[in-house]
Amino acid sequence: MEELKKLLSEKYLKIGVYYKETFKVFGKILKEEKKYILYLSLVATLASLNIFFVLPAGLKILDTIKTIAIFSVLNASYYLLYRKIIYKIEGEKNLEFKKVISKIVVLGIIITILEIYILDETFIGKNSFNAEIIIAGCFVYISEFLYFSPLYISRNINFIEALNYNFNLNKGNRIRMWISLFPLILFMQAVSAGTIFIFENLIIVTGEKITVFIFSIFISKLIEVTVMILISIMMSIVYLNVEYMDRKKIENNSDLEE
């Protein structure tokens, strides 16, 4: 990965190069992280099946805690991908594993609670104004925090420092990240929907409802996890390229001042 690191530090790369390098790293991840990919797929499947295992009404609090716990593990596991990917690219440990775990656990819980709050149809249905605020908040998050996750997980900085540097990297580089990610996001949605459609028809034909249903969910999540890995690699590569260029600009400015 030394060649990729050198390439990312030379100049801003074109979208085609981002994709070329993303698939190279993706091949390495598939080869070296088979167990982790299976683990992610199983956790994602469990999270999807969670809605079918609802506790009695008197245990609603426990049911909420169960849901938060499952999705927090899933989100934290996705965040850990950034460390794995960036470690492979840079070939060095940027942050001690214990510090990484504490970061991803906290971030996983926060994001999960926000997701549950946002996706609560009952809450949104009660007040359309609240729904508009939530949608606006999601748009701001997506457009303003593009570089936050790989930055926060891979660098030895605190939450506030990561936020501030994220805003700095965002300047002039929003479109770069958006254009790179958009095709992958569309592909993930299309493939996931297509997989579910195929297995829904398979259930009708075979009559094997429970077995085929669970298997279809697993396959769908395996595909989703695979594309999420691609997205994480793309985000990490674009982030590193932008960060390296920012460092180079700072170094050049310092040389001029001297």
LINMOSUL-V936696 format. One line per field, one symbol per residue. ss: DSSP state (H for helix, E for strand, C for the rest). Layout:
ss = ???
This chain:
ss = CHHHHHHHHHCCCCHHHHHHHHHHHHHHHHHHCHHHHHHHHHHHHHHHHHHHCCCCHHHHHHHHHHHHHHHHHHHHHHHHHHHHHHHHHHCCCCCCHHHHHHHHHHHHHHHHHHHHHHCCHHHHHHCHHHHHHHHHHHHHHHHHCCCHHHHHHHCCCCHHHHHHHHHHHHCCCHHHHHHHHHHHHHHHHHHHHHHHHHHHHHHHHHCCHHHHHHHHHHHHHHHHHHHHHHHHHHHHHHHHHHHHHHHHHHHHHHHHHC
